[in-house]
Amino acid sequence: MGTATPATKVLDAAGTAYTLHSYDHDPRAASFGAEAAEALGTDPDQVFKTLLAHGTGGLVCAVVPVSGQLDLKALAAACGSKHLTMADPATAERSSGYVVGGISPLGQRTRLPTFIDETAQLWDTIHVSGGRRGLEIELAPDDLLRLTGGAWAAIGR
């Protein structure tokens, strides 16, 4: 199986430095993010999951550490929505073009307003999904922010 995904194509087109990490995904894993952190021997605070939420203005993308949870109230405040709910898996897959557990903040079918938890700035590099289960992209947080057109926000807890 090749390593090119819409996410890696975005990085390559922008000439952005990144490292791909792959591992054997276990379909029985309870948490995709925790599985990635353990498989790669990486601090779970440095591995970020991509979640989609639905609000009054439509879908938004949130990127938070796998070691915590998304604070929907904080995300709603960051994006100016009165109320947010998690997008159902089918909606998330249709909007992003990726399967749940492999949703990358990069190269999504529909570009969404993106908010990255401010703790990403504590690391020289972070890990995000590469666009499929078992594939992680390691890149500088500022590069992720730039390529997603995102904003820093205190959205994790």
C-alpha positions in Angstrom: 0.0 0.0 0.0 1.4 3.4 -1.0 1.9 6.2 1.4 0.4 9.0 -0.7 -2.8 10.4 0.8 -4.5 13.8 0.2 -2.8 14.9 3.4 0.7 14.0 2.2 -0.1 15.6 -1.2 -0.9 18.9 0.5 2.4 18.8 2.4 4.4 17.8 -0.7 2.7 20.6 -2.8 3.6 23.2 -0.2 7.2 21.9 0.2 6.7 21.3 3.9 9.0 19.1 5.9 7.4 16.2 7.5 8.0 12.6 8.5 5.7 9.7 7.9 5.3 7.0 10.6 3.3 3.8 9.9 2.3 1.0 12.2 0.1 -2.0 12.1 -3.4 -0.8 13.1 -5.3 -3.2 15.3 -9.0 -3.1 14.4 -9.8 -4.0 18.1 -8.1 -0.9 19.5 -10.4 1.1 21.7 -8.8 4.5 20.9 -7.1 5.2 17.5 -5.0 8.0 19.0 -3.8 6.1 22.0 -3.0 3.2 19.8 -0.9 5.5 17.5 1.0 7.0 20.5 1.8 3.6 22.0 2.7 2.0 18.6 5.1 4.9 17.9 6.5 5.2 21.4 5.4 8.8 21.4 4.1 10.9 24.3 0.3 11.0 24.0 0.4 14.8 24.6 2.4 15.1 21.3 -0.1 13.0 19.3 -3.2 14.9 18.2 -6.6 13.7 17.0 -8.8 15.4 14.5 -12.5 15.7 15.4 -15.4 17.4 13.6 -18.2 19.2 15.3 -21.4 20.7 14.0 -22.7 24.1 15.1 -24.8 27.0 13.9 -22.3 27.9 11.2 -21.8 24.3 10.0 -18.9 21.9 10.6 -15.7 22.9 12.3 -12.5 20.9 12.7 -10.7 20.6 16.1 -7.2 19.2 16.6 -6.6 18.2 20.3 -4.1 15.9 22.1 -5.1 12.2 22.3 -4.3 12.3 26.0 -7.4 14.5 26.6 -10.8 15.4 25.3 -12.3 18.2 23.2 -14.0 20.9 25.2 -17.0 21.6 23.1 -17.9 24.8 25.0 -14.4 26.2 24.4 -14.5 25.2 20.7 -17.9 26.9 20.4 -16.5 30.1 21.9 -13.4 29.9 19.6 -15.5 29.6 16.5 -18.4 31.9 17.5 -21.1 29.3 17.7 -23.7 29.2 20.4 -23.7 25.4 20.6 -21.7 22.6 19.1 -22.3 18.8 19.0 -19.9 16.2 17.7 -20.5 15.3 14.0 -21.7 11.8 13.5 -19.2 9.5 11.9 -20.9 9.4 8.5 -21.0 13.2 8.3 -17.4 13.4 9.3 -16.3 10.8 6.7 -18.4 12.4 4.0 -17.0 15.9 4.7 -13.4 15.0 5.2 -13.1 12.2 2.6 -11.3 10.1 5.3 -12.5 7.2 7.5 -13.0 7.7 11.2 -9.7 6.9 12.9 -7.8 8.2 9.9 -9.2 11.7 9.6 -6.4 14.2 9.0 -6.7 17.9 9.4 -4.8 18.2 6.1 -6.3 17.5 2.7 -9.9 17.2 3.7 -12.5 17.1 0.9 -14.2 20.2 2.4 -11.9 22.7 4.0 -13.3 23.6 7.4 -12.6 26.3 9.9 -9.8 24.6 12.0 -8.9 25.2 15.6 -5.7 23.6 17.0 -5.3 23.2 20.7 -2.7 25.7 21.9 -0.7 23.0 23.6 0.6 22.0 20.2 2.9 25.0 20.4 4.8 23.3 23.3 6.3 20.8 20.9 8.9 21.1 18.1 6.8 18.6 16.2 3.5 16.9 16.7 1.8 13.9 15.2 -1.5 14.0 13.3 -3.3 11.4 11.2 -1.8 10.8 7.8 -5.2 10.1 6.2 -5.7 6.5 7.1 -5.5 4.3 10.1 -2.0 3.3 10.9 -0.3 6.3 9.3 0.8 9.4 11.2 2.4 12.6 10.0 5.0 14.3 12.2 5.4 18.0 11.4 6.0 21.4 13.1 2.8 22.8 14.7 3.2 26.1 12.9 3.2 24.3 9.6 0.0 22.6 10.5 -1.5 25.9 11.5 -0.4 27.5 8.2 -1.6 24.7 5.9 -5.0 24.4 7.5 -5.5 28.2 7.8 -6.3 27.4 11.4 -6.2 29.2 14.7 -4.7 28.4 18.1 -7.3 27.9 20.8 -7.6 26.5 24.3 -10.0 23.7 23.2 -8.6 20.6 25.0 -9.2 19.5 28.5 
